[in-house]
Amino acid sequence: MFHHVVSYRRSLVLILCTILFLETQADSDICKICTCNSLTTNINCAHRNLPSIPQPIPTNVEYLYLGSNNIATIKEGTFTGLSNLNYLALWGNSISTINEGTLTGLSNLKGLDLGGNNIATIKEGAFTGLSNLKTLGLGNNKISRIEKEMFQGLQNLEMLFLDNNKISRIEKEMFQGLQNLEELYLYENNISTIKEGTFTGLSNLKELYIDGINVTVKTSSSNGNVETERNLMESIQQVANSIHQSIKTSSSNEKPSEEASIKRIGGLVNPRDGRGQTPLHVACSRRSLHTVELLLGHNGIDANVVDNDGDTPMHEAVRGQRYNIVSKMLIQGSLQLDIKNKKERTPLLEAVSQSHLGMTHLLIALGADINAVDGEGNSCLHLAVNRNVFDSEDAPLDLLNECCTALNLKLEERLSGIVVARYLASQGADFHHKNNKNNTPLDLIKDPNLRKKNRSIFTTTMFVVQK
């Protein structure tokens, strides 16, 4: 009897070890393709030309980035068991349809970005089970029709992005069940009809964006639903009248283009919403290149407007991690590169904190202050040495290779934070600057050998010659 118990326990241990090995092996497989942190709670598979979603995905993942790949379909069951996932980014792929069951298993998902795909159809029940979702991005797709039950089950949704689609009509009760929705983005569609009753039930709606113009909704505490609907429809009518008046010189036989609508609105291209943001802020944060191009083409555009947090559109563009939008913004001759937000961060500091080396390199090349410091006294070097891996999109790889050689590191480590810090120092960043905690970037390097190596490189006294 004792022998059988021991044998059973040994078998159980063997099974558990096998399961553990398989899970570890699965984690390491996806991490060979993508960038993972040590706990596999943060997995970055963006910009890797992936034709499909790597499998299996570690069940403890919390943030999964799959943007800018070649993913065309999402197989049913792909996300089964990922109940810890908080944010899923699938922007910039080739997805055309979201079927029922596609997103099953994401019970705790807070943010879902499906922008910049080819989505034309969203099946009924596609979002079933996403009851905790707060933000849903469906902008820059090919959606022409929104079915009545499309958003069923999203009762906690607060932000919905449907900009840059092909929606022509907004039907009654299209947004039924979204009682907690606060912000709705519908600009750059072909909307010609908004049926009465469309916004009934949206008692918490505060911001509505149509054609690049923001409508702030005022609600009555005594009868929220009725007043929301009435005030919103009145506001939309006022906006429609403004647009109509601005383009009345167009030929009556010619339908005004999107470009005409924006370019002739005049002073309305820089309106502020409740957060102090302009349409350019929103377009940059939502990674809408076409909208950014249209807005920048207007003579009255102000690309240096700061919102309530002190952020400019460039801050938003950098955080959106779209290199093409950042480069498009930087063409603006009037753009101020070193504006600081309330955290005293410039766009360059944001680019380093977002681990995007291509943007960092471009900003430095165009004259951004490489020795700017944030509210905690941190320079770009302090931020860099605390990052594990940088994004390689448009990164100066030749320069990084040289930095690797100087540090006696393998070329595989050229995107590590310490190598990027070495590159920034070679561009003029001060390795001896102390932050508010009296730490230099050298003090933050954990590896004593690398700290010693960098210290030996940067002990040379620097002289400034004044003419």
URQUI-V469890 format. One record per residue. RES is the residue in one letter. SS is DSSP state (@ for helix, = for strand, . for the rest). PHI is phi in degrees with one decimal (999 if undefined). D_FIRST is the distance of its C-alpha to the first C-alpha in Angstrom with 1 decimal. Layout:
BEGIN
RES_SS_PHI_D_FIRST, RES_SS_PHI_D_FIRST
END
This chain:
BEGIN
M_._999_0.0, F_@_-61.4_3.8, H_@_-61.2_5.4, H_@_-67.8_5.2, V_@_-64.4_6.4, V_@_-62.2_8.8, S_@_-62.8_9.9, Y_@_-63.6_10.6, R_@_-64.7_12.6, R_@_-62.3_14.4, S_@_-64.3_15.4, L_@_-63.9_16.6, V_@_-61.8_18.6, L_@_-62.8_20.0, I_@_-64.0_21.2, L_@_-63.4_22.8, C_@_-64.3_24.5, T_@_-64.1_25.8, I_@_-61.4_27.2, L_@_-61.4_28.8, F_@_-63.8_30.3, L_@_-65.7_31.7, E_@_-65.2_33.2, T_@_-63.4_34.7, Q_@_-64.1_36.0, A_@_-62.6_37.6, D_@_-60.0_39.3, S_@_-67.6_40.6, D_@_-62.4_41.9, I_@_-68.6_44.1, C_@_-77.2_45.2, K_@_-77.3_46.5, I_@_-94.1_49.0, C_._-114.8_49.6, T_=_-98.0_50.0, C_=_-120.6_47.0, N_._-80.5_46.7, S_._-63.5_43.7, L_._-98.3_41.6, T_._54.0_42.7, T_._-86.8_44.2, N_=_-129.2_47.6, I_=_-123.7_48.1, N_=_-111.5_51.6, C_._-111.4_52.1, A_._-73.7_55.8, H_._58.3_58.6, R_._-125.4_56.4, N_._55.8_57.8, L_._-72.7_54.4, P_._-82.0_54.7, S_._-152.1_51.6, I_._-80.3_49.1, P_._-58.8_46.5, Q_._-131.9_42.9, P_._-79.7_40.4, I_._-102.7_41.6, P_._-53.7_39.4, T_._-72.1_38.4, N_._-94.5_39.5, V_._-63.5_43.1, E_._-113.0_45.8, Y_=_-132.0_49.0, L_=_-126.4_49.4, Y_=_-108.3_52.7, L_._-125.2_53.5, G_._-71.9_57.3, S_._56.6_59.9, N_._-125.6_57.9, N_._-117.6_58.4, I_._-72.3_55.8, A_._-105.3_57.2, T_._-136.9_54.3, I_._-117.6_51.3, K_._-73.0_48.5, E_._-60.9_46.7, G_._92.2_43.4, T_._-56.9_44.6, F_._-106.7_44.0, T_._-60.3_41.0, G_._89.2_38.7, L_._-93.6_41.4, S_._-73.1_41.6, N_._-90.9_42.5, L_._-68.4_45.6, N_._-100.4_48.8, Y_=_-139.7_51.4, L_=_-128.5_51.8, A_=_-109.1_54.9, L_._-126.2_55.8, W_._-67.1_59.5, G_._68.5_61.7, N_._-115.2_59.8, S_._-123.8_60.8, I_._-68.3_58.8, S_._-110.8_60.8, T_=_-140.5_58.6, I_=_-112.2_56.0, N_._-91.5_54.1, E_._-62.8_52.0, G_._92.8_48.4, T_._-60.6_49.5, L_._-106.2_48.7, T_._-62.6_45.6, G_._107.2_43.1, L_._-98.4_45.7, S_._-68.3_45.4, N_._-111.0_46.5, L_._-64.5_49.2, K_._-104.4_52.4, G_=_-133.8_54.6, L_=_-134.4_55.0, D_=_-113.9_57.8, L_._-113.9_58.7, G_._-67.7_62.3, G_._68.7_64.2, N_._-111.8_62.6, N_._-116.6_64.1, I_._-67.0_62.6, A_._-113.9_64.8, T_=_-130.0_62.3, I_=_-124.0_59.7, K_._-72.0_57.9, E_._-58.7_57.5, G_._87.7_54.1, A_._-61.7_53.9, F_._-104.0_53.4, T_._-61.4_51.1, G_._95.7_48.4, L_._-97.2_50.4, S_._-68.8_51.2, N_._-99.1_51.2, L_._-65.5_53.6, K_._-104.7_56.6, T_=_-130.6_58.5, L_=_-129.2_59.0, G_=_-105.6_61.1, L_._-127.4_62.6, G_._-70.4_65.9, N_._57.0_67.5, N_._-125.8_66.2, K_._-124.4_67.9, I_._-71.8_67.1, S_._-111.3_70.1, R_._-141.4_68.7, I_._-111.0_66.3, E_._-70.7_64.7, K_._-58.8_64.6, E_._-100.8_60.8, M_._-58.0_60.3, F_._-102.1_59.3, Q_._-61.7_57.3, G_._92.8_54.5, L_._-99.7_56.0, Q_._-67.5_57.1, N_._-103.4_56.6, L_._-65.1_58.6, E_._-112.5_61.3, M_=_-131.2_62.8, L_=_-128.8_63.5, F_=_-109.7_65.2, L_._-125.2_66.9, D_._-68.8_69.8, N_._55.8_71.2, N_._-122.0_70.3, K_._-123.1_72.5, I_._-74.1_72.3, S_._-110.3_75.7, R_=_-131.2_75.1, I_=_-113.3_73.1, E_._-86.6_72.5, K_._-60.9_72.1, E_._63.4_68.6, M_._-60.9_67.5, F_._-107.5_65.6, Q_._-60.1_64.3, G_._91.9_61.3, L_._-96.8_62.0, Q_._-68.9_63.0, N_._-102.0_62.0, L_._-64.9_63.8, E_._-110.4_66.1, E_=_-133.8_67.3, L_=_-129.3_68.2, Y_=_-110.8_69.5, L_._-127.6_71.6, Y_._-70.0_74.2, E_._57.9_75.3, N_._-121.1_74.8, N_._-116.0_77.4, I_._-69.4_77.4, S_._-118.8_80.4, T_=_-134.9_79.3, I_=_-125.4_77.4, K_._-75.5_77.1, E_._-61.9_77.6, G_._95.9_74.3, T_._-56.8_72.4, F_._-103.5_71.5, T_._-61.8_71.0, G_._97.4_67.9, L_._-87.9_67.8, S_._-69.6_68.7, N_._-103.2_67.3, L_._-65.7_69.0, K_._-115.7_71.0, E_=_-131.1_71.9, L_=_-131.5_72.9, Y_=_-114.9_74.0, I_=_-133.4_76.2, D_._54.6_78.1, G_._76.7_77.5, I_=_-113.8_78.9, N_=_-95.5_77.0, V_=_-114.8_77.5, T_=_-92.3_76.5, V_._-99.1_75.6, K_._-104.1_76.7, T_._-112.3_75.0, S_._-100.1_76.2, S_._-66.8_73.8, S_._-78.0_75.2, N_._-146.0_74.7, G_@_-52.4_72.6, N_@_-63.0_72.0, V_@_-64.9_75.6, E_@_-67.8_77.0, T_@_-60.2_74.6, E_@_-61.3_75.6, R_@_-66.3_79.3, N_@_-64.4_79.5, L_@_-67.5_77.4, M_@_-64.5_79.6, E_@_-65.1_82.7, S_@_-64.3_81.4, I_@_-62.4_80.6, Q_@_-63.5_84.1, Q_@_-63.3_85.7, V_@_-63.0_83.8, A_@_-60.8_84.7, N_@_-64.0_88.3, S_@_-64.0_88.3, I_@_-64.9_86.9, H_@_-61.3_89.4, Q_@_-63.7_92.2, S_@_-70.7_91.2, I_._-115.6_91.3, K_._-68.1_94.2, T_._-77.8_96.3, S_._-68.1_94.1, S_._-61.4_95.5, S_._-66.1_95.0, N_._-93.2_93.9, E_._-119.5_91.3, K_._-73.0_87.9, P_._-61.4_87.4, S_._-81.5_84.6, E_@_-60.9_81.8, E_@_-61.4_83.7, A_@_-63.1_86.9, S_@_-60.1_85.0, I_@_-75.7_83.7, K_@_-69.1_86.8, R_._-100.4_89.3, I_._-75.1_87.5, G_@_69.3_89.0, G_@_-62.4_88.0, L_@_-78.4_85.0, V_@_-76.8_82.9, N_@_-117.5_82.1, P_._-70.0_81.3, R_._-107.2_78.6, D_._-94.5_75.8, G_._-62.3_74.2, R_._-96.6_72.4, G_._80.1_75.6, Q_._-92.5_74.5, T_._-96.0_76.9, P_@_-56.0_76.1, L_@_-67.9_75.8, H_@_-56.4_73.1, V_@_-65.5_71.2, A_@_-61.8_71.8, C_@_-68.6_70.6, S_@_-68.6_67.4, R_._-94.0_66.6, R_._59.1_67.3, S_._-97.7_70.1, L_@_-60.9_72.3, H_@_-61.2_74.8, T_@_-64.8_75.5, V_@_-58.7_75.8, E_@_-61.9_78.3, L_@_-64.1_80.3, L_@_-67.0_80.4, L_@_-66.5_81.4, G_._-77.3_84.1, H_._-86.9_85.9, N_._-62.5_88.7, G_._-92.4_87.8, I_._-69.4_84.1, D_._-116.4_83.1, A_._-83.8_80.0, N_._-111.6_80.0, V_._-63.7_79.5, V_._-105.1_76.9, D_._-88.8_74.7, N_._-64.5_73.6, D_._-96.4_71.1, G_._82.2_73.7, D_._-82.1_72.2, T_._-91.9_74.5, P_@_-55.9_73.8, M_@_-65.5_73.0, H_@_-57.3_70.2, E_@_-65.9_68.7, A_@_-62.6_69.2, V_@_-65.7_67.3, R_@_-66.9_64.4, G_._-73.2_64.4, Q_._55.6_63.8, R_._-114.8_66.2, Y_@_-59.2_68.1, N_@_-65.8_70.8, I_@_-73.7_71.6, V_@_-60.6_71.9, S_@_-65.4_74.2, K_@_-65.6_76.2, M_@_-63.6_76.6, L_@_-71.3_77.7, I_._-69.9_80.6, Q_._-62.3_82.3, G_._-66.1_85.0, S_._-89.1_85.0, L_._-69.5_81.3, Q_._-96.7_80.6, L_._-82.5_77.6, D_._-112.7_77.0, I_._-67.8_77.0, K_._-103.0_74.3, N_._-85.8_72.2, K_._-67.5_71.3, K_._-89.0_68.6, E_._61.5_71.4, R_._-102.4_69.8, T_._-86.1_72.0, P_@_-55.3_70.9, L_@_-63.8_70.2, L_@_-63.1_67.8, E_@_-64.3_66.1, A_@_-62.3_65.8, V_@_-68.0_64.1, S_@_-66.5_61.7, Q_._-88.2_60.9, S_._61.3_60.2, H_=_-109.6_62.8, L_@_-72.7_64.6, G_@_-60.3_67.0, M_@_-64.2_68.5, T_@_-58.7_68.6, H_@_-61.6_70.5, L_@_-65.7_72.9, L_@_-63.6_73.7, I_@_-64.6_74.4, A_@_-62.4_76.6, L_._-95.0_78.7, G_._103.5_79.3, A_._-62.9_76.6, D_._-69.5_76.5, I_._-75.3_73.7, N_._-108.5_73.8, A_._-64.6_73.6, V_._-127.0_71.1, D_._-90.3_69.3, G_._-64.6_69.3, E_._-98.9_66.7, G_._80.1_68.8, N_._-81.0_66.6, S_._-93.2_68.3, C_@_-61.4_67.0, L_@_-71.7_65.5, H_@_-57.2_63.4, L_@_-68.7_62.1, A_@_-66.4_61.5, V_@_-67.6_59.5, N_._-93.2_57.0, R_._-96.3_56.4, N_._-79.1_53.7, V_=_-137.9_55.2, F_._-100.1_58.6, D_=_-68.6_59.5, S_._-91.2_61.2, E_._-59.4_63.7, D_._56.0_67.1, A_._-79.8_66.0, P_._-78.1_68.3, L_@_-63.3_65.9, D_@_-61.8_68.4, L_@_-66.7_69.0, L_@_-66.7_65.2, N_@_-61.4_64.9, E_@_-63.9_67.5, C_@_-65.4_65.7, C_@_-59.9_62.5, T_@_-61.7_64.4, A_@_-63.4_66.0, L_._-97.6_62.6, N_._58.2_61.0, L_._-109.3_58.4, K_._-72.7_57.2, L_@_-62.8_59.0, E_@_-63.4_55.7, E_@_-99.8_56.1, R_._-68.9_59.7, L_._-99.1_58.7, S_=_-73.8_56.9, G_@_-59.7_58.5, I_@_-68.7_59.6, V_@_-70.1_61.5, V_@_-63.2_63.1, A_@_-61.2_64.2, R_@_-62.2_65.7, Y_@_-64.4_67.6, L_@_-62.7_68.8, A_@_-64.2_70.1, S_@_-67.4_72.0, Q_._-92.3_73.7, G_._115.4_74.9, A_._-69.3_72.1, D_._-88.9_72.3, F_._-73.6_69.2, H_._-101.7_70.6, H_._-68.3_70.9, K_._-100.8_69.0, N_._-83.6_67.5, N_._-65.6_67.6, K_._-94.8_64.7, N_._67.4_66.8, N_._-104.5_64.5, T_._-87.2_65.9, P_@_-57.0_64.0, L_@_-61.0_63.3, D_@_-65.6_61.5, L_@_-89.1_59.1, I_._-76.1_57.9, K_._-75.6_54.5, D_._-74.3_54.4, P_@_-61.5_56.4, N_@_-67.1_57.6, L_@_-68.0_58.9, R_@_-62.2_60.5, K_@_-65.0_62.2, K_@_-62.8_63.3, N_@_-67.4_64.8, R_@_-63.1_66.4, S_@_-67.6_68.2, I_@_-73.0_69.4, F_._-109.7_70.9, T_._-90.4_72.4, T_._-66.3_75.8, T_._-69.5_78.3, M_._-105.8_79.7, F_._-113.3_83.3, V_._-109.1_85.0, V_._-93.6_88.5, Q_._-97.7_90.8, K_._-89.1_93.8
END
